[in-house]
């Protein structure tokens, strides 16, 4: 896929635009969120609107990216791939490919001795905690994920709901299928463990997404 086709896809779960990598602290969050989710690419030299601005010094950007992957991510990300691409106007964009990691969860150093986990939710890097990180540790990359299991009507109801809504909470799911709290929670976590949905627990109320 060429640069313009990539940009035309727009930012999403597996694609992030960065005008430049200002500091390893910041880019480490993006690298971690991609590695902890399904992998993806970062286009450095492209602004949020998808305009190619190019980078002034590709070597400087590469230095920051490599520094972030090695020293601002734990465990370090060692298999990133970097590619320089020029557009028709001669502007250089750095394409950073981040594979989904077999060593989840990764954490980013966002301040002095402050390590935090992140995952991708649509086009944002969202902080994780608690249960999410335990689940990440159990999940393997796509080729070796748990077998998808047959779903019953109440389980399918979550999937159908999330096709038309961005998220669902435990309370919303209880109401949707008329389950008690314990049974509803067990059902949602079962779906998380088998890769159907994702759990996010950093906001005031935990929620689930596809």
CORVENNOR-V710482 format. One record per residue. N is the residue number from 1. RES is the residue in one letter. NEAR is the number of other ideal C-beta (glycine too) atoms within 10 Angstrom. Layout:
# CORVENNOR-V710482
((N,RES,NEAR) (N,RES,NEAR))
This chain:
# CORVENNOR-V710482
((1,X,9) (2,X,9) (3,X,19) (4,X,12) (5,X,8) (6,X,18) (7,X,19) (8,X,10) (9,X,12) (10,X,11) (11,X,17) (12,X,11) (13,X,19) (14,X,16) (15,X,18) (16,X,25) (17,X,23) (18,X,22) (19,X,15) (20,X,17) (21,X,24) (22,X,10) (23,X,11) (24,X,21) (25,X,14) (26,X,16) (27,X,26) (28,X,30) (29,X,22) (30,X,22) (31,X,27) (32,X,33) (33,X,25) (34,X,30) (35,X,30) (36,X,27) (37,X,23) (38,X,15) (39,X,17) (40,X,21) (41,X,18) (42,X,22) (43,X,22) (44,X,26) (45,X,26) (46,X,27) (47,X,13) (48,X,11) (49,X,9) (50,X,15) (51,X,11) (52,X,20) (53,X,14) (54,X,18) (55,X,21) (56,X,10) (57,X,10) (58,X,16) (59,X,8) (60,X,12) (61,X,23) (62,X,17) (63,X,13) (64,X,19) (65,X,23) (66,X,14) (67,X,15) (68,X,26) (69,X,23) (70,X,13) (71,X,12) (72,X,24) (73,X,24) (74,X,15) (75,X,12) (76,X,13) (77,X,23) (78,X,10) (79,X,11) (80,X,20) (81,X,10) (82,X,15) (83,X,11) (84,X,15) (85,X,16) (86,X,12) (87,X,16) (88,X,8) (89,X,7) (90,X,7) (91,X,15) (92,X,17) (93,X,24) (94,X,22) (95,X,18) (96,X,24) (97,X,14) (98,X,25) (99,X,15) (100,X,18) (101,X,23) (102,X,12) (103,X,14) (104,X,21) (105,X,21) (106,X,25) (107,X,20) (108,X,27) (109,X,19) (110,X,16) (111,X,8) (112,X,5) (113,X,5) (114,X,10) (115,X,15) (116,X,16) (117,X,23) (118,X,27) (119,X,29) (120,X,24) (121,X,17) (122,X,10) (123,X,14) (124,X,13) (125,X,21) (126,X,19) (127,X,17) (128,X,25) (129,X,12) (130,X,12) (131,X,14) (132,X,23) (133,X,17) (134,X,12) (135,X,20) (136,X,20) (137,X,10) (138,X,10) (139,X,22) (140,X,13) (141,X,15) (142,X,10) (143,X,7) (144,X,8) (145,X,11) (146,X,12) (147,X,6) (148,X,9) (149,X,13) (150,X,6) (151,X,16) (152,X,9) (153,X,7) (154,X,15) (155,X,18) (156,X,14) (157,X,17) (158,X,23) (159,X,13) (160,X,10) (161,X,17) (162,X,17) (163,X,8) (164,X,6) (165,X,11) (166,X,10) (167,X,18) (168,X,19) (169,X,14) (170,X,17) (171,X,12) (172,X,16) (173,X,22) (174,X,18) (175,X,11) (176,X,15) (177,X,16) (178,X,8) (179,X,18) (180,X,8) (181,X,11) (182,X,9) (183,X,12) (184,X,21) (185,X,15) (186,X,11) (187,X,21) (188,X,24) (189,X,15) (190,X,14) (191,X,21) (192,X,18) (193,X,15) (194,X,16) (195,X,16) (196,X,20) (197,X,20) (198,X,23) (199,X,21) (200,X,19) (201,X,16) (202,X,16) (203,X,11) (204,X,5) (205,X,11) (206,X,18) (207,X,21) (208,X,23) (209,X,17) (210,X,15))
